[in-house]
Amino acid sequence: MREDTIAVTNANIPLTWVHTLVVGSGAAGLNAAVQLRVNGMEDILIITEGLQMGTSINTGSDKQTYYKLGLCGDDADSPVAMAGIYYGGGGMHGDIALVETSQSVRAFMHLVNLGMPFPRDECGQFFGYQTDNDSRPRATSVGPYTSREMCRVLLRRVRELGIKISERENVVQLLTDGEDDRKRAVGAIVIKEDGSLAAYGAENIVFAAGGPGGLYKTSVYPAVHTGAIGLALMAGAKAQNLPESQYGLASTKFRWNVSGTYMQAIPRFLSTTANGRSEEREFMGDYLSSAGEMCSLIFLKGYEWPFDARRVIDGSSLIDILVYLETVIKGRRVFLDYRHNPVGFSLASLSKEAYEYLFKSNALLHTPIERLRRMNPEAIKLFQNHGIDITKDPLEIAVCAQHNNGGLVGNIWWESTNIKHLFPVGEVNGSHGIYRPGGSALNSGQVAGFRVAEYIANRYGDWTVVKSDVKNSVKSAVNYIGGWIEKCAGARRSWQENRREFQERMTLAGANIRSSAVISKAVSEAWAQWRHLEVSGCAFSSPVEKVEALRNRHLCFAHAVYLESILFEVQSSVGSRGSSIALDGKGMPIHARLGEEWSMVPENIEFRECVLETVAAPEEKVQHEWVPRRPVPQEKTWFETGWAHFRDGKIYD
């Protein structure tokens, strides 16, 4: 690294030159940095809001899953077989699927060798279990905080290798140079915790900014994670499958999926007015014909936690819709009460599946909290550790955004397909398609580090960036950002008000319940907010709030682009799929006790053979295109020719 300064409007802005800049310190970014060093790259810097920030180190679930190739018993697994599961979910390119599966063992064993305590038997076999959207026991876990433990072992390795880290820095703009097929990443502008701006010039940028956690009012992304895909979208990076997110029931005070035993204990669902105290009532009985049906569906949410279009009619995802009706449409609040059974509850009225599960778990007990304590006492302690005692008080929940299967487009080396030298890794890379196997995101983020490092070391190891052009980009960006900050002094609306507005809009129009009319209105309102924000800024009162004000720019832009892509998908007549449904009065009625407006469009499965690509520009021009997905490669490599191909470096062409 080399420190420099650049004069911008009577101020000297620090400018640091670094060969490869890693933006973000989650599991994907940390492994990318490790692998870059292992591949001989010395000039690396990780910049991050904080090593304890972000999704990887702060999130989890009842059994957070890592998905890998089968490594136990006589189950004949292979990369091609596993890639077929990825590809079968629809909307995913086959070559990316094969890369993620062929590198699975490499990525998994790297974590094992760093100290991850993945369970194995006395012979060293890494046994597993079956996760959602798969039929083989490929999944494994070290408990509810698998990704946190991944971060810890990777960070230890980062420090052993002497890789430099700069904390408390927020990127506010990505810098690019060139146009069309010559466009490339050249650096970034950051704001530090004291409110000052600084710049980086870089040959390569590994962009590990995570998913769009800050876009939604109801979100199970940790509160310290907002995401920054909007920075890349504003720079013109191509995205794919932005509408394909995952949603599910989660607690809102402490953000945690209420999956697994939280639902299998069969708690009571309560609704109150907005103050959380008055007009307390159970509401699901208004829609379900019997207490047995209601309690059995609640139980199934433990297995079937994500909202799933395939499980809406006569299935457990009806529970999510009823919660959405209470919270988003009626403006009420919903709570899980573990102290009392649902009205009409009896063990004898449960489905055979629910009854047998509780029987085998020795949990045929009198109240939900007793059943939960028997099956999973740590589930109770988890909330107690965060100041919530579910043995005494109801737990507030909502249908929350959890993961974006879409994101930026990367090739088989994770390089952006339209901005060279930009490498999106982790959740911000939208490789996952529609129905991904549970835990595949953790595998993908680790595989990305190996691919990015190998490609940079073999193709982008030299300095080719024109430093004078970078300095011109820095001056232009800093002048614009400085001018925008000045506008904020006279802004009437605070950054908090602005953020509330677009988050509420996304939860209403861009989450699991979608209709063309609602989204069309939301798109218009989204761009109106973006224009107002750019012209007028938003008020802040401290350096910390200044960071949040600038963050609003890329979050607001991102939410408008996401809504545009969701509207395009709905208007393309894709129908209901993945973790969302498209409503239309002419569709299939969801439930006899819901109005005809609650009718869903069936999925058009032909679109599973396509990937939706989206490119945006700050001038509000958004282009969409359905592109045919690439199949899983089936060619078998002859060793001698394949070895020569590898020796000559042709695999990077």
N, C-alpha and C positions, 0 to 999 in steps of 0.2 A: 504494500500500500504506500501511496505517496500523498502527503497533505499539501493542499494548494488553497488559494483564495481567489475569489473573483469579485470584482467591483460591480455592484448592481444598485442603481439609484442611491448614490451616496452612502452605501453600506458595503462592507466586505463580507461575502458569504463564504463560509468554509466549503471547500470542494475536495473530496477525497477520491483518489483514483484507486480502484480495486479491480482485479481481473474478473473475479466472479463474485457477485453480490447475491447472497441468499436472504430473501425477504420472508421472515417468519421463522418461529422456533418450535413448531409442532413436530410430531414424529416424522413427517415427510421431509420437512426442511432440514432437521437435524441429520437424518440419514443421508440426504443429498450432500451436505457438507462433509460428513465422514467419508463418503465414497469419493468425493472430489479429492480429498487429501490422500486417500489410499491409491488413487490413480495418478498421483504425482503433482497435483495442483497445489501450489503453496500459497498463492495470493488469494485468500478467501476471507470473506467477512460475513457474519450473520448479523442482520439488524432486526430488532424485534421491539414490540411494545413492552415486553417483559417475559422472562423465562417462565413465569407462573401464570401467564395470560394464555388465551386461546382455548380451543376446543380439546385438543389432544390431552392436555395435562389436567383438564378440569371436568371432563365429562365421563359418563359411564352408564351402565344399566345393571339389571339384576345379574347378568352374566355376560359382560361385554365380550363379543366374539371376534376372534381372529380366524380368517378362512384361509385354508392352505390345501395343497395336494395331500391325498391320503398317505399316511406313513405308518400304517399299523395293520397287522394281520395279513390275510390272503386276498384282500380286496384289490383287484387288479386295476389300479388307477393310472392315469397318464395325463400329460398336459393337454392333449387333444380332447380327451374325454371331459376333462374339467372345463376346457374352453367351450365345449358344447353346451354346458350348463349356463355359462355367461351369455353365450350367443342366443340360446333358446329363450332368454328373458326378453328379447326384442330390443331394437334400437341401439345395438352396440356393434361396433366394427369387429369382425372376426380376427383380424391380425392383432389388434390391441388385446383382445381376449387371450390369444395364444401367448403373447408376450407376458401378460400378467400370470398365466398359469405355468409357463415354462420357467419363469424366474421365481416361482413361489417357494420352492425348497431352499433356494439360495438365500432369499430374503428372510425366511423363517429361521433357518439355521444360523444366520448371522445374529439374529436376536437371541437365540439360545446361547450362542457362544459369548455374547455380551452379558449373560446372566439372567435372561428372562426365564422364570420358573414354570415354563409350560409343562403340564403333567405328562408323565411317561411311566411305563411299567418297569419291572425289575430287569427286563431284557433291553430296555432303552427304547421301546416303541412309543411313539407319540400318538396315543389314542385320541379319539375325538367323538363328536356327536353330530347329529344332523341338524343343520340350521335351515332357516326359511328359504324357499325357492331352490332347494337341492334335495337329492334323494340318497346321498351317501354321507357317512360320518366324517366329513372333512374339517369340521369346525373345532376350535379349541379355545381355551380361555385361561387366564390366571385369576379370574374373579371380576368384580364389578368395575375395576379400574385398570383394565388391561392396557389401554392406550397411555394412561399416566405412567405405568411401569415402563412402557416402551420409551417414553420421553426420558425417564430417569436414567436408564441404561445407556441410551444414545447420548445424552448430555454428558454423562461421565466419560464416554469415549471421545466426544468433542474436546473436552478439556484435556484428556490424556494426549491428544494429538496437537494441542496448542492452537486450535482454531480460534480466531478472535471473534468476540461477541460484543455488540454495542446495544445496550438496552435503552428503554424509554425513548424510542424513536418511532414515529408514525409516518409512513409514506403517504404523501398527499398528491403526488403526481409521478407517473412513469414517463420517462423521456425516450423518445424515438427519433430516428433520422431516416430520411429517404421516403420514397413513395412506392405503392403497389408491391411488386415482387421484390423490390430492393429495400423495403422497410425493415428496420431492425431496432432492437432495444439498445439504448446507450447509457442509461442511468436513471436516477430517481431524485426527487425532491422530498425531504423529510422535515417534519416539525418536531423539535425536541420538547422536553417537559417544561422548559422555561418559556416556551412560546416562540423561540427563535427558529429560523429556517436554516437548513444546510443542504448540501448537494453531494451526490455521488456520480462519478463517471465510471462506467463498467463495460467490459467486453461482453459479459454474459450476466443475465439476471435469472436466478432460480426463484420463481414466484410461488411461495408456499403460504398464501394468505388465508386459506381455509374457506369454509362455506359461508353463505350469505346470512349469518345469524342475526344481523342487525336490521333486517328488512321487515320482520314480523312483530306484531304486538304480542302474540302468544307464540313463544319460542322455547324449545328445550335446549337450544344452544346455551352454553354458560353465559351469564350476563357480561363477563369480561371479554367475550368474543363477539365482534360485529361483522368481521369479514371485510374484504377489500376488492372483490371481483370488479366493482365499478371502476376502479383505477385502470384496469386492463381494458374494460369495455370503452371507457373514455379515450383510451389510446388507440382504439380501433381493432383490438384483438378479436378474432373470430370466436364465437361461442357455439355450443351445441346442446340440444336437449334441455334448455333452461326450464321448460315447464315440468320436468320430471323430478319432483321433490318427494320426500317421504314425510308423512304427518302421523301423529298419534297422540293419545292421551298422556298428559304429563302434569306434574305439579308445577305451580307457578311461582310460589314464594322461594322455595329452593327448587331449581329446575332439574327434574329427574323423571325419566320414563316410568309410568306406573304400569309396568308390564309384569309378566311372570306371576309370582305369588301375590303381588299386590292386587291382582284381579282374581286369581284362583281362590283367594280367601273369601271372595264374594261380599264386598262391602256394600253399604247402602249409598245410593246416589241422591244427594240433596241439592235443591235449587233455592236461592234466596234472591232478594232484591239487591241492587248494586251496593247497598251498605253492608251486605254480608250478614245481617242480623234478623231482618224481618221477612215475613211471609215464607218461612221455611216449609218446603214441601218436597215430597218425592214425586218425580215427574214421569218416570218411565212407564209406570202403570197406565198412564193415559194412552199409550200407544201399543203396549204388548198385552196379549190376550190373557196371560196367566203369569203368576209369580214364578212358576217353574220355568217357563220359557225365558223370562227376564233374567233370572239368576243363572241359568245355563249359558245364556249369551254373555253375561258379565264374566263368568268363568272362562269362556273361550277367548276373551280378550287377552288373557295371560299368554296363550299360545300365539294368538293372532294379533299382536299389538299394533302393527302399523295399520292405518286406514287403508283398505284395499277395495278397489272397485268391484272385484269379483265376490266380495263378501258383504255387499250392501243389502241385496234382496235376500231375505230369509237367512241372513248371516250376522256375524258379530260386529261388522262395521256399521250396522244400524245404530249401535251404541254411540259411536262418534258423532253421527248425524244428529241424534237427539241432544247431545251435549252442545254441539254447534248451534242448534236452534235456540237453546236456552241462553247461551253466552253471547253469540254474535248477533243473532236476529232479535231476540227479546231483551238483550242488554242485562241479563241476570248473571248470577255467579253460581258455579257448581262446585260441590264438595263431595269427597268420599268420606263416609262415616264408618269407621271400623268398630265403633262401640256397640252398634245395633245392627241387627239383620234387616234386609229389605222387607217391606211389608209383605206378608204372606209367605215368607221363606219357610221352607221345610226341607230337610235332607231327602225325604222320600220323593219330593217332586222334581229333584234334579235329574238331568240327563244321565244316562248310564256312564258316559265318559267322565262327567264331573264327579259323580258319586264314587266311582272306582278310584279316581285319582286321589280324592280326599281320604278314602278308605286305606289305600296303600301308603298314604303319607301319615297315617294315624291322626288325621285331622278332622274327623267327624265330630266336631266340637260345637259349642252352643253359640258363639259369637265370631264375627270376622276377626277381631283382634286375637282371640284364642287360636283360631285356625292359622293366622299369619305367624303368630309366635311359635307354633308347633312346626310349621314348614320352613320358616326363614326368620329367625329372631334378629338376624343382622339387618333385615329390612326395616325393622322398627328402630334399631339403634342408629341407622343411617340418618333418619330424619331428626332423631334426638340430638345427634352431633351437629345439626344445623339449626338448632333452636326450635324444632317442631316436634311436639309430643302427640303422635297419632293415637295414643292410648287414652288421651283426654280431650283432644280437639279434632274436628273435621279437617281434612286436607283439601285445599283448593286445587282444582285442576282445570284444564282447558285442552282443546285440540291444538297441538303445537307443531310448528315446523321443526324437523329433526335432522334432515340430511338432504342435500341437493345432489341427485344423481347426474344432473347436467353440470355445465361449467364451461371453461375454455377448451378449445380444440387443441389437441396435441397429436403429433405423429407417433410412430412406434418408438421414438427416442424422447418423447414428451416435449418436443419443441413445438411452439406455436406454429400453426400452418401458414400464418400470414404475417407474423412479426418474428423475423429471425433473431436468434440469440436470446429469446424469451422462452423460459421453460416453466410452465405451470405444473406444479406437483401437488399431490394430496387432493383434498376435496375440491379445490378450485379448478382442478382438471376434470372435465365432464365426461369421463370415459365409461360410466357405469350402465348406461342403457335404462330400461324400464323396470324389470323385475330382477334386481341383483341379489345374489345370495347374501345372507346376513354375514357381516364381517369381511366381505370382499374389499371394502374401502380401506381397511387397515393394511391388507396385503398390497393393494394397488399403490398406496402411498410409499410403502417400503421398496417395492419394485422400481418405482420411479427414480429413487435415488441412485440405484445401480445404473439405470439406463442413461440418465442425464450425465452422470459423472463420466461414464465410458465415452459418450459421444463428445462431450466438451474436451476431454483429454486427447481424443484422436482427431478432432476436426476443428476445434475452436481454442486451441491452446495458446496461440499467438495473440498479439495485440494487433487488431485491424481497425479499431474505432478511430475516427479522426477527431482529435482532441479539440481542435478549434470549433468544429461543428457541435461538440458536446457543450462547450462553453456558451455558444450562441443559444443552444436549447435551454441551458440553465438560466441565462439572462431573461429570455422570453418568459419562461415559466415563473420565475421568481417575481418578475414585474407584474404578471397577471395575478398571481396569488396575493401579492402585496396590495394590489388595487382592490381585490375582492375583500380582503380583510378590512381595508379602510371603509368600505361600504357598510360593513357590519356595525360600525359605530352609530350609524343612523337608522339601523333596522328596527322595525316595530315588533317583529316576532322573534322570540327567543329560539335558540337551537333546540331546546326541549320541545317547544310547540311544533316546530317543523318536523322533528323526528316522530313525534306522536302521530302527526297527520299521515305520513307515508306508511308507518307501521300499521295503523288501523286500516288503511286502504288495502294493504297487502293481505292482511288476515281476512278481510271481508271478501275481496275479489280474486286474490291470487293464491289461495291456499287449497284445501281439499275439495271445496264446493265451488263450482265454476259455472257461470252462465254468460252467454255472449253479450246480453244487454248490460249486465252489471260490470263486466270487464271493459266494454267499450267506454262506458262512462268513466271508469277508473283510469283508463289510459289517457283520456282527455284531461282529467284532473291531475294526473301524475306529471304530464308535460307542463301544465300550467304552473304547478308548484316548482318544477325545475327552473322554468323561465324566471319566476319571481325570485327564487333563491339566487340565481346568477346575477340578476339585476340589483337586488336589494340586500343580499346577504342575510345573516341571522345574528341576533344579539348574543353576546357572551360577556362575562364579567371577570374572567381570570385566565391565566395561561392554560390551565387544565380545560376550561370551557372553550378556549380558542381551538384546541385540538379537536374537540367535539364538533365545533362549528364547521371546521374544514372537513371532518369526517362526513358530515351531512351532505356535502357536495357529491361525493362518489356514491354514497348510499342512495340518495335521492335519484341520481342518474340510473343506478342499477335497478331500482324498483320500477322505473318507467320502462326499461328495456325488458325486464322479466314480464311485466304485464303485457307488453307488445307481443312477446313470443307466446305467452299463454293464450292471448286472443287469437293469434294466427293459428295455433293448434286447434282451438275450439272451432274456428271458422273453416278450418280444413276438414271438418267432420271426422276427426280422429275418434271422437266419442270418449267414453269413460274407461280409463285404464290406469294401471299403476296405483298411485296413492291419491287419485282425484277422480271426481265424477263431473261430467258435463250435463247440466240440467236443460231440459227442453220439454215443454208441455206435451209434445207429440211423442216423447220417448216412453220407456217402460216405467210404470208406476213403481215407486220404491216401496211403499207401504200403504195399506188400505186406509189407515188413519191419518195419513199426511195428505195435504192438498195436491191437486193435479200439477201444481208448479214443481212439486217434488217428484218429477219423472226424469229418468236419466237416459242419455243416448247410449246405445250399446257400442262397444268397441268395434272399430273397423280394423281388423287384425292385419290388413295389408300394410298399414303404416308401421308395423313392427319391422318391416324390411327396409325402413328408411331411418335416417338421422336428420333432425331439424337443425340446420345451421343458421346462425344469426350474426349479423355484423351491424354495429351501431356507430354513430358519430355524434358529437356534441350538438350538431345542428338539428337534432331530433330525426335524422334520417335512419331508419332501421330497415334492413333488408333481411328477408327470410328465404330459405330454400330447403326443400326436402331432397336429400341426396341419398342414393341407394347405399346401403351398408355393404362393406367389404366382407366376403366370406372368411371363414377360418381356413388358413392355408393348410393344404393337405399334402404338399410335395414332400417326399422323403429325400433327404440329402445323402448323396454318396460321400463316404468319408474323405477320400483323397481330394475330390474336387471341392468339397466343403471346407476342408482344411486350407487349401490354397486360397479360397475365397476369403477366409478369415485372416490368414497370414498377410494377404495383400491389402487388407483394410476395406475390401469392397462391401462388407456388411454395413458400412456407414454411408455408402453412396445413396 
